[in-house]
Amino acid sequence: MVKEKALEPVNNNNLSIGLIFGLVTQGAAIVWTVSMMMSDIEDNREDIIKNQLNIQRLNLAVQTQAISNARIDENIKAIRDIMERSP
């Protein structure tokens, strides 16, 4: 016949220590995760500012180029008119 061993009661101190250790570990992981997220957000903010400045420079360059193209077109039209009028 197999003897059944009575289950020993769980020591509350060990359970409490394990629970506290687990909670502290999770708390530290949460703090670390939030810290990393804040760092990433700050890096992204800096990248966004750099991109906005680049876009502003590109917009200015495009506007300048559009004005130059319009002037070139007008000069070409004037040259055609002169060429068509000459005998």
Buried (B, 14 or more C-beta within 10 A) or exposed (E): EEEEEEEEEEEEEEEEEEEEEEEEEEEEEEEEEEEEEEEEEEEEEEEEEEEEEEEEEEEEEEEEEEEEEEEEEEEEEEEEEEEEEEE
